[in-house]
């Protein structure tokens, strides 16, 4: 079976782009002048000229030499496996790009939580050192989009578990920030998810793999590839100066420091000193424990915090740790993709300060049921609208506290993406506090 190693090898081939979202459009733009192109998407509303998978699209893909699959389409879905059974090579645009680029300039950042922040930190640290760096991938634009110039500088690339499984060529550095339970509907099981997530570390080519120095990663050492370095959390708490909350931020900062030191050949301590001088100019990512507003209600201070990027259990639990000593009204839940919510339920039910759950969607219902069994006294209110959710949270916090959006689940049951959900929260807070 023909399997391309780089975009140039698609020349004069019949190529299908399967999935016409952000990645699919960038792929089309990259290869439209190279080959005979077929566009296919599951949605009938994907756009003019795009075939629908179940309405002739799959049949068209069977006639291709190569199909470039978008990350959101599961690697082991029946129609994808059927393509390979008919000797159609299935690959990803990211993997083709990695075959073409100078991989020594690429740092792939993945993990159940912390990958966006760590990607942003690494880019900022390198810029503080006078190096040219870009944040790409899930945090920005696909690196193979022709409008992006990747010919020079360092390339910090946020990579999802969906993408890891389709990569066979290693970047020069790989950072894995954390491991938990996520995307089980896509991967099929927790064990498969974890193995898929770590598979990028086992790919071909010399590379360095940076992971946190904790029990989780030591237990999975046999699944890690490359030159593995276990990185202890930053003991100097640079995270606080950078405006980042939570103990997990010390780990993310440490991983970025070690990576920046390795790339620049500047000792990590010196990197820390230089970054500390400019720390106040770092802008934390929107939706990652972002303070939206503060108000005083009847003499009590209420803070509204957007943690909308917390679309899985681990970051939601981390947010609870940040606010463990304050009363809390948390908007949680959303689309249920079948993950184990017991860790989040235990963290919620074990709190020692007044707590209210405002539960969204099927995931919220599951989280609420688990909490009700563990701690029946915890207040719960079903989500009807974001405005009502913020209003309910504010009313609950008569003596002050935190109204927190930290869903622990995706947004697809009600919103287009996490950003739309966060924007709804921000708008609701503005209406309540104006």
C-alpha positions as CSV (number, residue, x, y, z in Angstrom):
1,X,0.0,0.0,0.0
2,X,1.3,3.4,-0.9
3,X,1.9,5.6,2.2
4,X,3.1,9.1,1.7
5,X,5.9,10.6,3.7
6,X,5.4,14.3,3.2
7,X,3.0,16.5,1.1
8,X,5.1,16.3,-2.0
9,X,4.4,12.6,-2.4
10,X,0.7,13.4,-3.0
11,X,1.5,14.9,-6.4
12,X,-0.7,13.5,-9.1
13,X,-2.5,11.2,-6.7
14,X,-6.2,11.1,-6.0
15,X,-6.5,12.3,-2.4
16,X,-9.5,12.5,-0.1
17,X,-9.8,15.0,2.7
18,X,-12.1,13.3,5.3
19,X,-13.5,15.9,7.7
20,X,-13.9,19.5,6.6
21,X,-13.5,21.5,9.7
22,X,-10.5,23.8,10.6
23,X,-8.0,21.1,9.9
24,X,-9.7,19.9,6.7
25,X,-9.8,23.4,5.3
26,X,-6.2,24.0,6.1
27,X,-5.3,20.6,4.4
28,X,-7.3,21.5,1.3
29,X,-5.4,24.9,1.1
30,X,-2.1,23.1,1.4
31,X,-2.6,20.5,-1.3
32,X,-5.3,21.8,-3.7
33,X,-2.7,22.4,-6.4
34,X,-0.9,19.1,-5.9
35,X,-3.5,16.5,-6.6
36,X,-6.9,15.4,-7.6
37,X,-8.9,16.3,-4.5
38,X,-12.1,14.9,-3.0
39,X,-13.7,16.6,0.1
40,X,-15.9,14.5,2.4
41,X,-17.6,15.4,5.7
42,X,-20.2,13.7,8.0
43,X,-22.3,16.8,8.0
44,X,-24.6,17.8,5.1
45,X,-23.9,21.4,6.0
46,X,-20.1,21.3,5.5
47,X,-20.1,23.5,2.4
48,X,-20.5,23.5,-1.4
49,X,-18.5,20.8,-3.1
50,X,-18.2,18.7,0.0
51,X,-19.7,15.1,-0.2
52,X,-21.6,13.7,2.7
53,X,-20.0,10.5,4.2
54,X,-23.2,8.5,4.2
55,X,-24.5,9.9,0.9
56,X,-21.8,8.8,-1.5
57,X,-18.8,10.3,0.3
58,X,-17.4,7.1,1.6
59,X,-17.7,5.5,-1.8
60,X,-15.8,8.4,-3.3
61,X,-13.0,7.9,-0.6
62,X,-12.7,4.2,-1.6
63,X,-11.6,5.4,-5.0
64,X,-8.7,7.5,-3.5
65,X,-5.0,6.6,-3.3
66,X,-4.7,8.4,0.1
67,X,-7.2,9.8,2.6
68,X,-6.1,12.5,4.9
69,X,-8.3,12.2,8.0
70,X,-9.2,15.1,10.3
71,X,-8.5,14.4,14.0
72,X,-12.1,14.4,15.1
73,X,-12.9,11.3,13.1
74,X,-12.0,8.3,15.3
75,X,-9.0,6.3,14.0
76,X,-10.8,3.0,14.6
77,X,-14.2,4.0,13.2
78,X,-15.7,1.3,10.9
79,X,-15.6,3.4,7.8
80,X,-12.0,4.4,8.4
81,X,-11.0,0.7,8.9
82,X,-13.0,-0.1,5.7
83,X,-10.8,2.3,3.7
84,X,-7.6,0.6,4.9
85,X,-9.2,-2.8,4.2
86,X,-9.5,-1.7,0.6
87,X,-5.8,-0.6,0.5
88,X,-6.5,3.1,0.8
89,X,-3.8,4.7,2.9
90,X,-5.3,6.8,5.8
91,X,-3.0,9.4,7.3
92,X,-3.1,12.8,8.9
93,X,-2.0,16.2,7.6
94,X,0.0,16.7,10.8
95,X,2.0,13.6,10.2
96,X,2.7,14.6,6.6
97,X,3.9,18.0,7.9
98,X,6.2,16.4,10.4
99,X,7.9,14.5,7.6
100,X,8.6,17.7,5.8
101,X,9.6,20.1,8.6
102,X,12.9,20.4,10.5
103,X,11.7,18.4,13.5
104,X,14.5,19.6,15.7
105,X,12.6,22.9,15.8
106,X,9.3,21.3,16.9
107,X,8.1,20.8,20.5
108,X,4.9,18.8,20.7
109,X,2.9,19.4,23.9
110,X,0.1,17.0,24.9
111,X,-1.6,15.8,28.0
112,X,-5.1,15.5,29.6
113,X,-4.8,18.9,31.1
114,X,-2.3,21.7,30.9
115,X,-1.2,21.4,27.3
116,X,-2.6,24.7,26.1
117,X,-1.0,26.6,29.1
118,X,2.3,24.8,28.7
119,X,2.4,25.6,25.0
120,X,1.8,29.2,25.7
121,X,4.4,29.2,28.5
122,X,7.1,27.7,26.3
123,X,6.5,30.2,23.5
124,X,6.6,33.1,26.0
125,X,9.8,31.7,27.7
126,X,11.6,31.4,24.4
127,X,10.5,34.9,23.4
128,X,11.9,36.2,26.7
129,X,15.2,34.7,25.7
130,X,15.2,36.6,22.4
131,X,14.2,33.5,20.4
132,X,11.6,33.5,17.6
133,X,8.8,31.1,18.6
134,X,5.2,30.3,17.6
135,X,2.3,28.6,19.3
136,X,0.5,26.3,16.8
137,X,-1.9,23.4,16.7
138,X,-4.9,23.2,18.9
139,X,-3.9,26.5,20.6
140,X,-3.7,28.3,17.3
141,X,-3.7,27.3,13.6
142,X,-2.7,24.0,12.0
143,X,1.0,24.2,11.3
144,X,0.5,23.1,7.7
145,X,-1.9,25.9,6.9
146,X,-0.1,27.7,4.0
147,X,-0.8,31.1,5.7
148,X,1.6,30.1,8.5
149,X,5.3,30.6,8.0
150,X,7.1,27.7,9.8
151,X,10.4,28.1,8.0
152,X,12.2,29.7,10.9
153,X,12.2,29.7,14.7
154,X,10.9,27.3,17.3
155,X,7.4,25.7,16.8
156,X,5.5,24.9,20.0
157,X,2.7,22.6,18.9
158,X,-0.3,21.6,21.0
159,X,-1.3,18.1,20.1
160,X,-4.5,16.2,21.1
161,X,-4.8,12.5,21.8
162,X,-6.8,12.4,18.5
163,X,-3.7,13.5,16.7
164,X,-1.1,11.5,18.6
165,X,-2.4,8.2,17.3
166,X,-1.9,9.3,13.7
167,X,1.7,10.4,14.1
168,X,4.6,8.2,13.2
169,X,7.4,10.7,13.1
170,X,8.7,12.3,16.3
171,X,9.2,16.0,16.9
172,X,12.6,16.9,18.5
173,X,11.0,17.4,21.9
174,X,7.7,16.0,23.3
175,X,6.1,17.3,26.5
176,X,3.3,15.3,28.2
177,X,1.8,17.4,30.9
178,X,-0.6,15.0,32.7
179,X,-2.6,11.8,32.3
180,X,-6.3,11.3,33.3
181,X,-9.5,10.1,31.8
182,X,-10.9,11.8,28.6
183,X,-12.3,11.2,25.1
184,X,-13.4,7.6,25.9
185,X,-16.1,7.8,23.2
186,X,-13.3,8.4,20.7
187,X,-10.6,6.0,22.0
188,X,-12.9,3.2,23.3
189,X,-11.4,2.7,26.8
190,X,-9.3,4.4,29.4
191,X,-6.3,2.2,28.7
192,X,-6.5,2.7,25.0
193,X,-6.8,6.5,25.5
194,X,-3.7,6.6,27.7
195,X,-1.7,4.4,25.3
196,X,-2.8,6.5,22.3
197,X,-1.8,9.7,24.2
198,X,1.6,8.3,24.9
199,X,2.1,6.8,21.5
200,X,3.6,10.0,20.1
201,X,6.6,9.5,22.5
202,X,7.3,6.1,20.9
203,X,7.5,7.4,17.3
204,X,10.5,7.2,15.0
205,X,13.3,9.6,15.3
206,X,15.6,10.9,18.0
207,X,13.8,13.0,20.5
208,X,13.6,14.1,24.2
209,X,10.4,13.3,26.2
210,X,9.7,15.5,29.2
211,X,7.1,14.4,31.8
212,X,6.2,15.3,35.4
213,X,8.1,13.5,38.1
214,X,5.1,11.8,39.7
215,X,3.7,8.3,40.4
216,X,1.4,8.4,37.3
217,X,4.3,8.7,34.9
218,X,6.7,6.5,36.7
219,X,4.0,3.7,36.5
220,X,3.8,4.2,32.7
221,X,7.5,4.4,32.1
222,X,7.3,1.3,29.9
223,X,5.0,3.2,27.6
224,X,7.3,6.2,27.2
225,X,9.7,6.5,24.3
226,X,12.6,8.8,23.5
227,X,15.2,10.2,26.0
228,X,12.8,10.4,29.0
229,X,13.3,13.2,31.6
230,X,11.2,13.3,34.7
231,X,10.7,17.0,35.7
232,X,10.0,18.1,39.3
233,X,7.6,21.0,39.9
234,X,9.1,24.5,40.0
235,X,10.0,25.1,43.6
236,X,10.4,28.8,43.1
237,X,6.7,29.4,42.3
238,X,7.3,31.3,39.1
239,X,3.7,30.4,38.2
240,X,2.4,33.0,40.7
241,X,4.4,35.8,39.1
242,X,3.0,34.7,35.8
243,X,-0.6,35.0,37.0
244,X,-1.3,31.3,37.1
245,X,-3.2,29.6,39.9
246,X,-3.0,26.1,41.4
247,X,-0.2,23.7,42.3
248,X,-0.5,22.1,38.8
249,X,0.8,25.3,37.4
250,X,4.2,24.8,39.1
251,X,4.5,21.5,37.1
252,X,3.5,23.2,33.8
253,X,6.0,26.0,34.4
254,X,8.8,23.5,35.2
255,X,8.2,21.5,32.0
256,X,8.3,24.7,29.9
257,X,11.5,25.9,31.7
258,X,13.3,22.6,31.0
259,X,12.2,22.6,27.4
260,X,13.2,26.2,26.9
261,X,16.6,25.5,28.5
262,X,17.2,22.5,26.3
263,X,16.3,24.4,23.1
264,X,18.3,27.5,23.9
265,X,21.2,25.9,25.7
266,X,20.8,28.3,28.5
267,X,20.7,26.8,32.1
268,X,17.2,26.5,33.5
269,X,18.0,28.7,36.5
270,X,19.1,31.5,34.1
271,X,15.9,31.0,32.0
272,X,13.9,31.3,35.2
273,X,15.6,34.5,36.2
274,X,15.1,36.1,32.7
275,X,11.5,35.1,32.6
276,X,10.8,36.4,36.1
277,X,11.9,39.8,35.0
278,X,9.1,39.8,32.3
279,X,6.6,37.6,34.1
280,X,4.0,40.4,34.5
281,X,3.7,40.7,30.7
282,X,2.5,37.1,30.3
283,X,-1.2,36.9,29.5
284,X,-2.7,33.7,30.8
285,X,-5.0,31.9,28.4
286,X,-8.6,32.9,28.3
287,X,-10.8,30.3,29.9
288,X,-8.1,28.9,32.2
289,X,-9.0,30.1,35.7
290,X,-9.6,33.6,34.3
291,X,-11.0,36.2,36.7
292,X,-14.0,37.7,34.9
293,X,-15.3,40.1,37.6
294,X,-15.3,40.9,41.3
295,X,-18.2,42.5,43.1
296,X,-19.2,43.2,46.7
297,X,-22.7,41.9,47.5
298,X,-24.1,43.0,50.9
299,X,-20.5,43.5,52.2
300,X,-19.3,40.1,50.9
301,X,-16.9,39.7,48.0
302,X,-18.0,37.4,45.1
303,X,-15.5,36.5,42.4
304,X,-16.5,35.1,39.0
305,X,-14.0,32.8,37.4
306,X,-14.0,31.3,33.9
307,X,-12.3,27.9,33.7
308,X,-14.2,26.9,30.5
309,X,-11.1,25.2,29.1
310,X,-11.5,22.6,31.7
311,X,-13.4,20.2,29.5
312,X,-12.2,17.0,31.3
313,X,-12.1,15.8,34.8
314,X,-8.5,16.5,35.7
315,X,-8.5,20.3,35.2
316,X,-11.9,20.6,36.9
317,X,-10.4,18.8,40.0
318,X,-7.4,21.1,39.8
319,X,-9.7,24.1,39.9
320,X,-11.4,22.8,43.0
321,X,-8.0,22.6,44.7
322,X,-7.3,26.2,43.9
323,X,-10.5,27.3,45.7
324,X,-10.6,24.6,48.4
325,X,-10.7,27.2,51.2
326,X,-13.6,29.3,49.8
327,X,-17.4,28.9,49.4
328,X,-18.1,27.8,45.8
329,X,-20.9,27.7,43.3
330,X,-19.7,25.6,40.3
331,X,-21.3,25.3,36.9
332,X,-20.3,21.8,35.8
333,X,-21.2,19.2,33.2
334,X,-22.1,19.3,29.5
335,X,-21.8,16.6,26.8
336,X,-21.3,13.2,28.2
337,X,-18.5,11.2,26.5
338,X,-18.6,8.3,28.9
339,X,-15.6,9.2,31.1
340,X,-15.4,8.3,34.8
341,X,-16.5,11.2,36.9
342,X,-15.9,9.7,40.3
343,X,-12.7,11.7,40.9
344,X,-14.6,14.9,40.3
345,X,-17.6,13.8,42.4
346,X,-15.2,12.9,45.3
347,X,-13.5,16.2,45.1
348,X,-16.8,18.0,45.2
349,X,-18.4,15.9,48.0
350,X,-15.2,16.2,50.1
351,X,-15.2,20.0,50.2
352,X,-15.3,21.6,53.7
353,X,-16.9,24.9,52.6
354,X,-20.4,25.6,51.3
355,X,-20.8,24.2,47.8
356,X,-23.5,24.4,45.1
357,X,-23.5,22.4,41.9
358,X,-25.2,23.9,38.9
359,X,-25.4,20.8,36.6
360,X,-25.4,21.1,32.8
361,X,-26.4,18.3,30.4
362,X,-26.1,14.6,30.7
363,X,-22.6,14.8,32.1
364,X,-23.8,17.2,34.8
365,X,-26.6,14.8,35.7
366,X,-24.1,12.0,36.1
367,X,-21.8,14.2,38.2
368,X,-24.8,15.3,40.3
369,X,-26.0,11.8,40.9
370,X,-22.5,10.7,42.1
371,X,-22.2,13.6,44.4
372,X,-25.7,13.0,45.8
373,X,-24.7,9.5,46.8
374,X,-21.5,10.6,48.4
375,X,-22.7,13.9,50.1
376,X,-26.5,14.2,50.0
377,X,-26.3,17.6,51.7
378,X,-24.5,19.4,48.8
379,X,-26.9,21.8,47.1
380,X,-27.7,21.2,43.5
381,X,-29.6,23.2,40.9
382,X,-30.2,22.1,37.2
383,X,-28.8,24.4,34.5
384,X,-31.5,26.2,32.5
385,X,-29.5,29.1,31.1
386,X,-26.1,30.6,31.9
387,X,-27.7,33.8,33.1
388,X,-29.8,31.8,35.6
389,X,-26.8,29.7,36.6
390,X,-24.7,32.8,37.4
391,X,-27.7,34.3,39.2
392,X,-28.2,31.1,41.3
393,X,-24.6,31.0,42.1
394,X,-24.5,34.6,43.3
395,X,-27.6,34.0,45.5
396,X,-26.0,31.0,47.1
397,X,-22.9,32.9,48.1
398,X,-24.6,35.3,50.6
399,X,-21.3,35.5,52.5
400,X,-19.0,35.7,49.5
401,X,-17.1,33.1,47.5
402,X,-16.5,32.0,43.9
403,X,-18.9,31.5,41.1
404,X,-16.9,29.1,38.9
405,X,-17.4,27.8,35.4
406,X,-15.4,24.6,35.3
407,X,-17.4,22.1,33.3
408,X,-15.2,19.0,33.4
409,X,-17.0,18.0,30.1
410,X,-17.2,19.2,26.5
411,X,-19.7,21.8,25.4
412,X,-21.3,20.1,22.3
413,X,-24.6,19.4,23.9
414,X,-25.5,23.1,24.0
415,X,-22.6,25.2,22.5
416,X,-20.5,25.1,19.4
417,X,-17.3,24.9,21.4
418,X,-15.8,25.7,24.8
419,X,-15.2,29.3,23.8
420,X,-18.8,29.9,23.0
421,X,-19.7,28.5,26.5
422,X,-17.1,30.7,28.2
423,X,-18.4,33.7,26.3
424,X,-21.9,33.0,27.5
425,X,-20.6,32.8,31.1
426,X,-18.7,36.1,30.6
427,X,-21.8,37.8,29.1
428,X,-24.0,36.5,32.0
429,X,-21.6,37.8,34.6
430,X,-21.6,41.2,32.9
431,X,-25.4,41.3,33.0
432,X,-25.5,40.3,36.7
433,X,-22.7,42.6,37.9
434,X,-23.4,45.8,35.8
